[in-house]
Amino acid sequence: MITTNSVTYEPWSDGNAVGFKVTHHRTQRVEYIYLNPSHDSDGDVEPDVFIYQGRTGNPGDDTPLCFFTVHREAA
């Protein structure tokens, strides 16, 4: 856990996504920022990892900020 003057960052996971639960000290508002891997449901050859931010810790409700393609090493 990391605590600053204004927020506390706690490691967080839902068993699939990993990131931080962020609690704002003044308001006690909770936000999540986390990495969520794609499920490869569209047949992509290269997997993607999305960065999300939001109030729920659920990628169906939170906002994807960007994604990164995870490249496999050449054989």
C-alpha positions in Angstrom: 0.0 0.0 0.0 1.2 3.5 -0.9 -0.2 6.5 0.9 0.4 10.1 -0.1 -1.1 13.3 1.4 -4.2 13.0 -0.8 -4.7 9.3 -1.8 -4.0 5.7 -0.9 -3.1 3.2 -3.6 -3.8 -0.4 -2.7 -2.9 -3.4 -5.0 -6.1 -4.8 -6.4 -7.2 -7.7 -8.6 -10.5 -9.3 -9.6 -8.6 -12.5 -10.6 -8.2 -11.4 -14.2 -7.3 -7.6 -14.1 -4.6 -6.2 -11.9 -4.0 -2.6 -10.7 -4.7 -0.2 -7.9 -7.7 0.7 -5.9 -7.3 4.5 -5.2 -9.0 6.1 -2.2 -9.1 9.9 -2.1 -8.6 11.0 1.5 -10.7 14.1 1.5 -13.8 12.7 -0.2 -13.3 8.9 0.5 -14.2 8.5 -3.2 -12.8 5.2 -4.6 -11.4 4.8 -8.2 -9.7 1.9 -9.9 -6.9 2.0 -12.4 -6.0 -1.4 -13.9 -4.6 -3.6 -16.7 -7.2 -5.9 -18.2 -6.1 -8.5 -20.8 -8.2 -9.0 -24.0 -10.1 -12.3 -24.3 -9.0 -12.9 -28.0 -12.7 -13.3 -28.9 -12.2 -11.7 -32.3 -9.5 -14.0 -33.5 -6.6 -11.6 -33.1 -3.2 -13.2 -33.5 -1.5 -10.7 -31.1 -3.1 -10.3 -27.6 -3.9 -6.9 -26.2 -3.9 -5.4 -22.7 -6.1 -2.4 -21.9 -5.6 0.2 -19.2 -8.9 1.1 -17.6 -9.9 3.8 -15.1 -13.2 4.1 -13.3 -15.4 3.8 -10.2 -16.4 0.2 -10.3 -13.4 -2.0 -11.2 -15.5 -3.6 -13.9 -14.3 -3.1 -17.5 -18.0 -3.2 -18.7 -18.6 0.0 -16.7 -15.2 1.7 -16.5 -13.4 3.7 -19.3 -10.6 2.1 -21.4 -7.8 4.7 -21.7 -5.5 2.9 -24.1 -4.3 -0.5 -25.1 -1.0 -2.2 -25.8 -0.3 -5.1 -28.1 1.7 -7.9 -26.4 4.2 -9.1 -28.9 5.4 -12.7 -28.9 9.1 -13.3 -29.2 10.4 -14.5 -32.5 11.2 -18.3 -32.5 
